[in-house]
Amino acid sequence: MGVQKKKVAVIGGGPAGMEAALTTARYGCEVTLITDSHPGDWKMAGTAAWLQAIASLSPYAGIESLSPRRINEAVQDVISRSRVSAAEQLRAAGVAVQHGRACFQSAQILTVAQEQREPMDIHADLIFIANGARPHFPEAMKPDGRQIYSYTTLTDMERLPASVIVVGDGPIGYEAVNLFSRFGAQVDWLVEANGPRCFFDPDIDAWLTGIYRRRKVNIRSGERVKAIHKQDGRVTAIREDGTEQEAEAAFITLGFRPNVDQLNIEAAGLTMNGYGSVDCNPFGQTAIPSIYIAGDAQRTIAGVYSITMARTAALHAVGRSPEPVDVRTIPFAFNDAPEVATVGMTDADATGIHSRVVHYNTERNGKAFLQGETEGFLKLLWNDEGRIVGGTAVGLQAKDIISTVAMMIRFKLGIGDCQLLIGAHPSASEFLVHTLHAIHDQHAGVQS
Ligand SMILES: Cc1cc2nc3c(=O)[nH]c(=O)nc-3n(C[C@H](O)[C@H](O)[C@H](O)COP(=O)(O)OP(=O)(O)OC[C@H]3O[C@@H](n4cnc5c(N)ncnc54)[C@H](O)[C@@H]3O)c2cc1C
């Protein structure tokens, strides 16, 4: 008699659910992915996809000729192709897809509610909670897709507003301000007293706000916005202290809440924690050992964290011995034109930590000059032993540069080793190589 395959059920078809499903299938499990939307859909189909569409279309069409409809078409095209690709990946891996909304009936049984069909039960030896998080909007500022937008309703925009209030910061706030100001809209950005912050590296905040100010964005820090009123085709944002700001439209981004509260987790023997999720160990395993959690459902940071956590959880669940997720080695990124990315330490003032910041326009880089994107910087941090411990990049291919820095941190490489690396010519990687050479030459004798 053959060995029984482990039955796995994954709730959610976002990046975390896809990763958990594909990894467990690769290790011989019989996997069902339950999703109430299309597998493979990313939340970033909002601002991030719009910025990428603009970056790819504007060199040909010119930004002034781009309408929301044209951008939407490009975004929808990307989404349809990514749906086909996700479905193909799941089919090739032998993962069954069940459309519907899952919730727990017990620790081993999920009930899936389906449109116009009877609910069905799915029994599983292992269950992955990967049902993401939803944006949070106070009652007094709900997006309507006509005057008040969020990343979920950008697709409803038919005309670019001449003036926009962006409420909230974080990566999505930065992307929204970038998007509207690139189109030439007058942007008033309402953030809290110590904002705007992307919550990754303060040097990113300083650089991006410098760019946005040059585009005449008004950055207005102050008390929280408590309501948005609509009247006569205008919107008015009202702060806690009663001050007001008026524009043609508003864009709201005020954080996320995990969707775990929709899963009836008590039936599985789990309890909700203060964050609105369930506690887990560093491998994503909950108090019920056969139930794992990953992605925004566990902690809303970024897609890259979701995927890393899901892979670790999947490997642990199938009996491998993965290393626990180390956020210091995860490259976080957002935005487009300019790209921004960061990994590891950012605090150059910490004891025993050294740093160097190099600006694109003062260093040799053929690719940057060819592409006309010479604005940006690279910051590298290393410790007393000469090991790379952090990096931040803004500008041309910042995401790729920082992914390489993440590998250096992960493999505990020193400047002495790293400066031996060679970047293709012309490429943005040469920028990293030149920076490493400069640090090495200046500090010869420091590195291991
Ligand atoms: C505008 C925007 C831009 C972003 N840009 C970046 C970026 O540049 N880089 C980056 O790393 N991250 C980015 N992120 C973050 C990233 O998109 C999320 O971290 C990531 O999507 C989380 O993945 P997830 O699989 O955990 O959750 P989700 O992507 O939310 O997927 C969860 C899925 O589960 C489904 N679901 C929910 N409940 C149920 C249920 N009961 N039954 C069945 N299915 C269910 C949902 O419909 C959804 O499809 C961005 C996010 C936004 C909003």
The ligand as a Gaussian input file, in Angstrom:
#p B3LYP/6-31G(d) Opt

LIG

0 1
 C       -1.329000      49.548000      -3.154000
 C       -0.388000      48.512000      -2.609000
 C        0.910000      48.442000      -3.094000
 C        1.787000      47.474000      -2.589000
 N        3.061000      47.420000      -3.071000
 C        3.928000      46.503000      -2.588000
 C        5.266000      46.435000      -3.082000
 O        5.668000      47.215000      -3.942000
 N        6.082000      45.486000      -2.558000
 C        5.669000      44.605000      -1.601000
 O        6.476000      43.747000      -1.167000
 N        4.403000      44.647000      -1.108000
 C        3.531000      45.571000      -1.586000
 N        2.257000      45.626000      -1.102000
 C        1.843000      44.696000      -0.040000
 C        1.400000      43.364000      -0.631000
 O        0.502000      43.556000      -1.687000
 C        0.760000      42.518000       0.474000
 O        1.652000      42.440000       1.562000
 C        0.454000      41.135000      -0.043000
 O       -0.514000      41.182000      -1.058000
 C       -0.057000      40.236000       1.101000
 O       -0.238000      38.963000       0.583000
 P       -1.245000      37.921000       1.277000
 O       -1.271000      36.736000       0.386000
 O       -0.871000      37.741000       2.688000
 O       -2.659000      38.658000       1.302000
 P       -3.588000      39.188000       0.122000
 O       -2.771000      39.676000      -1.014000
 O       -4.543000      40.130000       0.777000
 O       -4.372000      37.902000      -0.365000
 C       -5.350000      37.291000       0.446000
 C       -6.343000      36.620000      -0.460000
 O       -7.237000      35.850000       0.345000
 C       -8.558000      36.017000      -0.157000
 N       -9.473000      35.735000       0.974000
 C       -9.744000      36.520000       2.040000
 N      -10.576000      35.887000       2.889000
 C      -10.840000      34.679000       2.336000
 C      -11.630000      33.562000       2.736000
 N      -12.298000      33.559000       3.897000
 N      -11.683000      32.481000       1.917000
 C      -11.004000      32.454000       0.745000
 N      -10.237000      33.485000       0.311000
 C      -10.153000      34.572000       1.112000
 C       -8.585000      37.463000      -0.627000
 O       -9.601000      37.691000      -1.566000
 C       -7.202000      37.588000      -1.248000
 O       -7.214000      37.187000      -2.598000
 C        1.355000      46.577000      -1.589000
 C        0.047000      46.652000      -1.093000
 C       -0.820000      47.608000      -1.592000
 C       -2.208000      47.687000      -1.049000

